[in-house]
Amino acid sequence: MVLKDRIATLEQKMSILVDMDNQIIPSPSNSIERLKLKEEMINATTQLDKRLSIMEHHVFKMLNGSKH
């Protein structure tokens, strides 16, 4: 395969993967995995936010001299 043919093949494949604004077009399986990852990240962020709120509450109590 000559270089021009290889370049043409790559450009053709790239047009399937990238839109006119150079944004990656996700495949269906990739979209599902990204959705799962997004959900996991939201859950982790929510749990960390709750833990942080509890810690802030206890620190505030300690600074104000309360035992509970």
HELIX and SHEET records of a PDB file:
HELIX    1   1 LEU A    3  LEU A   17  1                                  15    
HELIX    2   2 PRO A   28  LEU A   63  1                                  36    
END                                                                             
